[in-house]
C-alpha cells in the first residue's frame, strides 16, 4: 500500500493505475491519498501494549522457551498480568488479566 500511495503522491501514477499495478484496494488508496485516513491506519482493534512492551515480553517468553521453560497459555497470560501490574500500565483487561482472544 505504501508503494502505491507514494506513486500517486509523487504523480507517477493515477490512483486507479497504482491500485491495479500494486494490487491494492482502490477505495482505500483513494481515501489515503485524499487524507481521509492516515497511510498507517490499520483495521481492527488497536494494540493494548506498546510495540516496545510487546517486543520485551516476546523476547522474555522466547528466551524461556529456548532454556526449556516453555509456557502454557495461562502462564503467558499470568506473565503479562505481572508485567502490566509491575509496569503500572493502564489496560482494558478485566482484573488486569488478558482474555483468551488476546493470545490469538
N, C-alpha and C positions, 0 to 999 in steps of 0.2 A: 504494500500500500504506500509506503514511504517513497519508493522509486516512482510510482505513478503520480503521487502528489507533487514530487519535485519536478517531474517532466511537465506537468500542467503549469505549475507556478513559475517555472523558468521559460514558459512559452514554447517549449519544444514540441508539445503535442496538445491536442484538444483533450478534454476530459473523456469524450467518447472513445477516441483513439487510444488514449492511455489505459482506459478501463479494459479495452479489448486486448491490447498488447501485453499488459501486466496481469491479465485475468483477475481483476478485482471488481467488486460491485460498483457499478457506475453511480448509483444514487449515493452511496457512502462517499465515493470520491468527490462528487459534486458538493455534498454537504461539508466536507472537509476543506475543499478549496475555496468555498464561499465564506468560511469562517464560522459556519453554523455550529460545528462541533470541532474540537481540537484534533489534530493529527494523531495524538497519542491516546485518544479515547478508547476505552475497552467496553465490551458488552458484558453484562452480568454484575454480580456483586463485587464490590471493592474488597481489597485485602484487609484483614484485621491488623496484622503485624506489618511493620515496615519491611522493605526488602532486606535491609541490613539485619534486622532481628530474625527474619526467616532464614537468611543465609547462616547466621550464627547457630541457630537451632539445628538446621540441617547438618551443618558441619559437625556438631557435637553428636548427633544421632548416628551419622555415618562413621565417625571415629569409634564410637562404642561398638557398632556392628563389626568394624574391622578388628577390634580387640576381642571379638567373640561374645559381646554382650548385646546381641540384637534385642530390640524392644518390641513388646506387643503393642497393639493399637492403644490399649488402655494405659500402658506405661508411657507412650508418646504423649497422649492427652494429659496425663499427670505431670509430665516434664514441662509441657507448655504452660500448664496452670502454675507450676512452681516458678517458671521463668517470668510469667506475667505478674505474679504476685511480688516476686523479688525486685523486678524492674519497675514496679508501680505503673504499669501500662493500663490505660483505660480500654476496656473491650466490651463488646455486646454479649460476651459469653455469660450464660446463666451460672451464677456462683463462681464466675471466673474460670469455668471449666469448658473446654471445647466440646462441641457436639459431634455426633457421628459424621455428619455431612462435611465438617471442616477437614477431615482427613482425606476425603475423596478428591 
